[in-house]
Amino acid sequence: MDDTERLAAYDAFAADARAELARTDERMGELRAAGKVKTATYRQLFAARLTLKEIDRRLAEHGL
């Protein structure tokens, strides 16, 4: 894998992580609106969102 392919792979990873973060936020909003913030699903999404936000922060820190 050359540098160009490698950068494209990182860009694709960044886009995928950000898309997943957006979907997670959307799903959490739906659950919040339904008053289901104490469910296991909401808590799992909350944990996933924390991880995805950290990934996004690190990617942004490195200019991706």
N, C-alpha and C positions, 0 to 999 in steps of 0.2 A: 504494500500500500504506500503510495507516494504522499507527499505533503498535501497536495490538492485534494486527494481522496480523503485523507485524514481530516482536513478542515471541513470538508463537506459532511463527513460523518458526525463531527462535533456540532455543526450547525443543525443537522437533522435531529440529533439528540436534544439540543437546546429547544428546538421547535416542539418536539414531542413532549418534553417535560413541561413546557409552558402551556401547551394545549391540555395536558392532563391536569395541570393546576387549575386552569379555567373550568374544566368539566367538574372537578372536585368542588370548587367554590360554588358553582351553579347547583350541584346536587345538595350541598350543605344548605344553600339558601332555600331550596325547596323543602327540605326537612325542617328547617327553622320556621318557615311559614306555616307548616303543618303542626308546629308545636312538638316536634319530635327530637329535641336537642339532647335528651337523656338516653336515646337508644344506642345500642351497640354499633349500628351502622354509622350514626353520626360521629361517634367517638373514633371509629376506625378512619372515617374520612378526615376528621380533625388531625389525627396522627399523620396520615398520608400528606395532608396539606402542609404540615410543619416540615416534613421531609422535602417536599417539592419546593417550598419557599426557600429552604436552605440551598438546594441545588440551583435554583434560579439566581439566588444572591451570589453564589460562587461563580456561576457562569457569567453574570453581569460584571463581577469583579475582574474577570479575565477578558472582558470585551467581547463575549459571545452572546 
